[in-house]
Amino acid sequence: MNLNQVTLPAINIAESVAFYKKMGFIQIVEADHYARFECPQGEATFSIHKTEQTHGNNGCVIYFETESVSSQAAT
């Protein structure tokens, strides 16, 4: 199984983009409401999406990749 992507909410996309670039993430997608980055190491990507608040149902989304969920869950 592979960690594919993590998405976090952000109230201010521009400030968040500046912060994550300083942390070494490489921006690969830029939009008013969304930004996506390649991680400095590994194959996973990281993204932020614009939201009005960072609590409640606007939380983190984690994407995993596997050839077969059934096979992976059975082990």
VOBANU-120838 format. One line per 2 residues: their letters; for each residue y, z, x of N, C-alpha, C. Coordinates in Angstrom, 3 decimals, always signed. Atoms other than C-alpha are relative to their C-alpha. Example, Ala and Ser with C-alpha at 12.3 -4.5 7.8 and 13.67 -1.06 7.14 Angstrom:
2
as> -1.190/+0.000/+0.890/-4.500/+7.800/+12.300/+1.200/+0.000/+0.900 ~ -1.190/-0.060/-0.820/-1.060/+7.140/+13.670/+1.090/+0.730/-0.770
This chain:
75
mn> -1.172/+0.000/+0.847/+0.000/+0.000/+0.000/+1.236/+0.000/+0.893 ~ -1.226/+0.141/-0.776/+3.492/-0.816/+1.208/+1.191/+0.455/-0.840
ln> -1.264/-0.321/+0.650/+6.853/+0.700/+0.333/+0.852/-1.253/+0.071 ~ -0.747/+1.249/+0.054/+8.820/-2.359/-0.808/+1.499/+0.227/-0.026
qv> -1.440/-0.183/+0.168/+12.223/-1.121/-1.942/+0.296/+1.334/-0.668 ~ -0.540/-1.194/+0.650/+14.203/+1.983/-2.901/+1.391/-0.364/-0.497
tl> -1.320/+0.259/+0.576/+17.207/+1.680/-5.239/+0.616/+1.312/-0.445 ~ -0.736/-1.211/+0.368/+19.804/+4.426/-5.656/+1.264/-0.361/-0.771
pa> -1.258/+0.233/+0.704/+22.781/+4.730/-8.013/+1.189/+0.297/+0.909 ~ -1.230/-0.244/-0.754/+26.320/+4.605/-6.621/+1.196/-0.161/-0.932
in> -1.207/+0.089/+0.822/+29.623/+5.298/-8.326/+0.982/-0.997/+0.620 ~ -0.929/+0.893/-0.687/+31.670/+3.416/-5.707/-0.795/-0.875/+0.969
ia> +0.817/+0.904/-0.813/+29.836/+0.392/-4.305/+0.627/-0.233/+1.378 ~ -0.660/+0.301/-1.284/+32.430/-0.406/-1.600/-0.137/+1.153/+0.990
es> +0.139/-1.163/-0.886/+32.389/+3.130/-0.175/-1.445/+0.178/+0.440 ~ +1.420/-0.146/-0.323/+28.599/+3.246/-0.334/-0.443/-1.054/+1.008
va> +0.344/+1.073/-0.938/+28.252/-0.127/+1.420/+0.505/+0.349/+1.399 ~ -0.565/-0.367/-1.307/+30.560/+1.025/+4.219/-0.823/+1.107/+0.661
fy> +0.793/-1.113/-0.529/+28.545/+4.249/+4.632/-1.347/-0.491/+0.530 ~ +1.336/+0.421/-0.414/+25.127/+2.557/+4.770/+0.047/-0.985/+1.168
kk> -0.153/+0.864/-1.178/+26.375/-0.107/+7.204/+0.187/+0.843/+1.259 ~ -0.177/-0.900/-1.148/+27.523/+2.713/+9.510/-1.316/+0.654/+0.397
mg> +1.304/-0.602/-0.269/+24.005/+4.151/+9.202/-0.983/-1.000/+0.616 ~ +0.844/+0.996/-0.645/+22.583/+0.883/+10.574/-0.717/-0.950/-0.934
fi> +0.623/+0.924/+0.945/+21.419/-0.843/+7.379/+0.711/-1.352/+0.075 ~ -0.537/+1.355/-0.086/+21.925/-4.639/+7.361/+0.115/-0.561/-1.414
qi> -0.205/+0.465/+1.373/+23.467/-5.947/+4.130/-0.477/-1.440/-0.150 ~ +0.537/+1.338/+0.246/+21.597/-8.965/+2.704/+0.395/-0.539/-1.371
ve> -0.481/+0.425/+1.318/+22.951/-9.071/-0.896/+1.288/+0.743/-0.289 ~ -1.287/-0.607/+0.332/+26.523/-8.450/-2.013/+0.443/-0.478/-1.376
ad> -0.520/+0.300/+1.333/+27.745/-8.295/-5.626/+0.898/+1.160/-0.420 ~ -0.890/-1.068/+0.469/+30.310/-6.258/-7.566/-0.764/+1.247/-0.431
hy> +0.773/-1.103/+0.585/+27.579/-4.098/-9.119/-1.256/+0.365/+0.791 ~ +1.284/-0.153/-0.688/+24.803/-4.256/-6.510/+0.142/-0.387/+1.472
ar> +0.098/+0.369/-1.414/+24.140/-4.318/-2.769/-1.415/+0.301/+0.472 ~ +1.350/-0.198/-0.531/+20.865/-4.681/-0.911/+0.053/-0.111/+1.516
fe> +0.007/-0.102/-1.456/+20.088/-3.876/+2.697/-1.422/-0.108/+0.538 ~ +1.241/-0.112/-0.753/+17.308/-4.408/+5.194/+0.081/+1.288/+0.796
cp> +0.042/-1.218/-0.801/+16.238/-1.230/+6.909/+0.035/-0.376/+1.482 ~ -0.056/+0.294/-1.434/+16.912/-1.043/+10.657/-1.385/-0.131/+0.635
qg> +1.377/+0.071/-0.490/+13.162/-0.565/+11.217/-0.925/-0.142/-1.196 ~ +0.972/+0.164/+1.068/+10.155/-1.553/+9.123/+0.341/-1.174/-0.901
ea> -0.136/+1.151/+0.886/+9.866/-4.025/+6.254/+0.642/+0.331/-1.340 ~ -0.543/-0.386/+1.304/+11.277/-2.052/+3.317/+1.476/-0.372/-0.100
tf> -1.422/+0.213/+0.242/+14.633/-2.802/+1.732/+0.536/+1.167/-0.812 ~ -0.687/-1.106/+0.654/+17.157/-0.423/+0.266/+1.156/-0.602/-0.780
si> -1.119/+0.537/+0.765/+19.642/-1.113/-2.512/+0.719/+1.098/-0.766 ~ -0.799/-0.884/+0.845/+22.390/+0.542/-4.519/+0.475/-0.810/-1.197
hk> -0.524/+0.662/+1.189/+23.481/-0.266/-8.049/+1.120/+0.848/-0.580 ~ -1.170/-0.687/+0.543/+26.775/+0.603/-9.709/-0.366/+0.729/-1.285
te> +0.204/-0.811/+1.187/+26.701/+3.371/-12.278/+1.233/+0.875/-0.196 ~ -1.139/-0.875/+0.294/+29.241/+5.622/-13.965/-0.269/+1.441/+0.425
qt> +0.372/-1.355/-0.403/+27.320/+8.783/-13.066/-1.289/-0.068/+0.804 ~ +1.189/+0.020/-0.857/+24.623/+9.671/-10.550/-1.057/+1.006/-0.427
hg> +1.024/-0.912/+0.505/+22.661/+12.101/-12.683/-0.516/-0.535/-1.335 ~ +0.589/+0.470/+1.254/+20.571/+11.746/-15.836/-1.003/-1.104/+0.261
nn> +0.958/+1.105/-0.109/+18.657/+8.480/-16.258/+0.449/-1.094/+0.958 ~ -0.493/+0.992/-0.952/+20.552/+6.657/-13.511/-0.546/+0.235/+1.397
gc> +0.515/-0.455/-1.281/+18.322/+7.932/-10.733/-0.628/-1.056/+0.873 ~ +0.661/+0.798/-1.019/+16.280/+6.542/-7.918/-1.163/-0.797/-0.591
vi> +1.142/+0.832/+0.365/+13.797/+3.684/-8.384/-0.712/-0.357/+1.300 ~ +0.792/+0.296/-1.194/+10.991/+3.223/-5.864/-1.029/-1.068/-0.356
yf> +0.931/+1.105/+0.226/+8.956/-0.003/-5.637/-1.053/-0.001/+1.101 ~ +1.108/+0.110/-0.942/+5.523/-0.151/-4.008/-0.672/-1.348/-0.198
et> +0.746/+1.250/+0.033/+3.443/-3.251/-3.195/-1.444/+0.279/+0.352 ~ +1.414/-0.102/-0.322/-0.330/-3.438/-3.301/-0.715/-1.221/-0.561
es> +0.782/+1.137/+0.484/-2.921/-6.173/-3.743/-0.585/+0.293/-1.375 ~ +0.639/-0.362/+1.260/-4.634/-4.290/-6.580/+0.246/+1.473/-0.296
vs> -0.264/-1.389/+0.387/-3.378/-1.153/-8.312/-1.309/+0.699/-0.347 ~ +1.286/-0.595/+0.392/-6.858/-0.549/-9.759/-0.818/+0.410/+1.216
sq> +0.761/-0.318/-1.211/-8.533/-0.697/-6.359/+0.651/+1.131/+0.779 ~ -0.724/-1.029/-0.747/-5.849/+1.430/-4.724/-0.166/+1.361/-0.663
aa> +0.096/-1.265/+0.727/-6.028/+4.107/-7.435/-1.421/+0.554/+0.010 ~ +1.393/-0.434/+0.020/-9.823/+4.240/-7.264/-0.424/+0.650/+1.312
t> +0.410/-0.546/-1.297/-9.896/+5.242/-3.603/+0.444/+1.426/+0.169
